[in-house]
Amino acid sequence: IPFIVTENLPPPLTASPTPMLADGLAERGPKSLISGSGQQVSNGFTTSTPQSPREGPGSAAFSGGTSSVPGGGTGSSVPLGGLRTLVVQQTSLERPRETWSKKMDFLLSVIGYAVDLGNVWRFPYICYQNGGGAFLLPYLLMAVFGGVPLFYMELALGQFHRSGCISIWKHICPIFKGIGFAICIIALYISFYYNTIMAWALYYLLSSFQPTLPWTTCTNSWNTANCNRYMSTDHNVSWSNSSTSPAEEFYTRQVLQVHLSPGLHQLGSVSWQLALCLLFIFTIIYFSIWKGVKTSGKVVWVTATFPYLVLLVLLIRGATLPGAWRGVVFYLKPDWEKLLSTTVWIDAAAQIFFSLGPGFGVLLAFASYNPFHNNCYKDALITSSVNCLTSFLSGFVIFTVLGYIAEMRHLDVDAVAKDAGPSLLFIVYAEAIANMPGATFFAIIFFLMIIMLGLDSTFAGLEGVITAMLDEFPHVLSKRREQFVLGLVCVCYLGALSTLTYGGAFVVKLFEEYATGPAVITVVLLEVIAVSWFYGTNRFCNDIQLMLGFYPGLFWRVCWVAICPCFLLFIVISFLAFPPEVKLFQYHFPPWTTVLGYCIGVSSFICVPAYMVYHLLNAKGTFKQVQHFLSFPLYTFCNSCVGCHVARFEDKG
């Protein structure tokens, strides 16, 4: 599809009828233009140009006169000036890149990826842990100055270069290509434990198709003597610190069976019930993504919209429960002294980062299937706003129930939940659902919502890996997508088997704390540095101007150059300075598990320096030339580059 670029060039720059043209709209023009028929531009398109009668083969067609460069051909030279029109036309015989069927498919996919299980359990818990409303101020500040600029940057990069997280680096800075491989390994680690949580939710969903929910009674085979059925109608039952609810025992002793494992040193056998549940989850995943975004883009119409319907129903129901106001007050009333604690700001920065999800290769992959001139700036603002508002809405859904539980037990709101993370959903919320009229109905839609929230994120995470590998090895994998996806899903399932054991909950906690968090933040820090400082913020902004028709404002440029790197560096240093105390139920993780966790995290990040060494060892030229190569962007020294500005070549020699 041809498109036309026009520009006003100042006289008296001259050049000869050679295949070399300016780098676009003067200093703010296209990043890559043509250098002859059939050449490849950096955003993935091949180009050719029609020839005028005065031009020889390989010349580009433009209006406003011809020109000559030093050492150029022998044609007559005319001063360049006025309006110049560039016609760029796709002439590649290769199969065109797949695109979204509708714009809404892309938006729902990005929203489904960003709005995941963390919005429902992590945000309410982090907010609850840091004093309720006091957490909202640092959360919004971190979103505006850190999360949203990173989100926008990745969408713009993916849309312009039309590449996955590995091959995109040949257009930006090849020595950082190891970042792409590290992202793929991190995505695999996430798939090893993230889908297990959906298997737990599926177990709950299947158990909900009963007149009496199994986590409402203390007469089951898995219950202990400490079990107290402390329902709203049981006023004669007293609650003590040693008491356990039926919901807690169902979760720990029937679903996880964690009491059969003493710890990470002895995980025990694989639970065949959870293994079947996870197999069913991965079967759904495979048939949703095996054909690409054409199929996954249709599935998200259900998986991305259904959770909002359920959240609305649960919010209305929770607001009518006795004591709900106590939870809402705790949620919104800020404790300003908490803002003096460094922990609150660390949690706010980490939460917005993991909620929006830059650095996992997903945004690059999704945006690469967009039309070139799609308004990704508007998309970034819409999807990030929807994500933050969903977290805020989920807080009301959770806190109304926490207030209800506190009212029922005659406790303070902050004393209700003893465990964080998934326990907030599978114990506290499950118990609250059991107290509602029509408990079976609410249990079914709630756990169905949990599964759909997880499916969206898994679709996105695996699509990021698939796109990266298909773009990096197109001749091998482009026609074997279905087989590659099947192999990838099988690897993810086998890698998740350790999380299905009796001690699998400990493995999930270990992966969550160490394997992904610090590694992906460090990788994104390097990504921002590579784009802003090596590729150049001005050049990146020129790319955005070519796509969207406007130049990014000062706020975005300052965020990309300074604020975002500081934002990420703050999270990394905070994690190293204040390592988390990992504890699950009554099990304290021993010191050797910390070493194991860091080793798992480093195993992905090691790809970055390893590829740098590999790239340097295979670089041609003297050591001085290699140093010179590393000091400037790639386009300055690449002999086959199609977008080099004449003036830049004259300056750099």
JOHU-V199899 format. One record per run of one state. SS is the DSSP state (@ for helix, = for strand, . for the rest). FROM is the first residue (numbers start at 1). LEN is the number of residues. If there is no record, write none. Layout:
SS/FROM/LEN, SS/FROM/LEN
This chain:
./1/2, =/3/7, ./10/16, @/26/3, ./29/10, =/39/2, ./41/5, =/46/3, ./49/33, =/82/8, ./90/13, @/103/12, ./115/2, @/117/13, ./130/4, @/134/28, ./162/7, @/169/4, ./173/1, @/174/3, ./177/1, @/178/30, ./208/6, @/214/3, ./217/10, =/227/1, ./228/16, =/244/1, ./245/1, @/246/10, ./256/2, @/258/3, ./261/2, =/263/1, ./264/2, =/266/1, ./267/3, =/270/1, ./271/1, @/272/18, ./290/3, @/293/11, ./304/2, @/306/14, ./320/4, @/324/9, ./333/3, @/336/5, ./341/1, @/342/15, ./357/5, @/362/7, ./369/7, @/376/34, ./410/3, @/413/3, ./416/6, @/422/14, ./436/3, @/439/34, ./473/1, @/474/4, ./478/3, @/481/15, ./496/1, @/497/4, =/501/1, ./502/2, @/504/12, ./516/1, @/517/32, ./549/5, @/554/24, ./578/5, =/583/2, ./585/2, =/587/2, ./589/2, @/591/27, ./618/5, @/623/9, ./632/2, @/634/3, ./637/9, @/646/7, ./653/1
